[in-house]
Amino acid sequence: MVLCLTEAVSVPGPLLKELYEHFAEIEEILATLEELGNKEGLERIKRSLEEYKKKEYVTAKSPRDIREALMKA
């Protein structure tokens, strides 16, 4: 009897979705760690917190609002 490996694997849809969601979460964690791991990243965070405290930010409820806010900057 000879055993052969196939070149394709069948993965159930719900499992694939769950794996992708966990991958996205891990990717976000890694991006955060990278941002915290360099001096420029920490400076951006510090500046952002100061802007937030001073209410120097714009809110948007739609893609159009985002576009308009970006065009003003």
Sequence and secondary structure as in RCSB ss.txt:
>XXXX:A:sequence
MVLCLTEAVSVPGPLLKELYEHFAEIEEILATLEELGNKEGLERIKRSLEEYKKKEYVTAKSPRDIREALMKA
>XXXX:A:secstr
      S     HHHHHHHHHHHHHHHHHHHHHHHHTSHHHHHHHHHHHHHHHTT     SSHHHHHHHHHH 
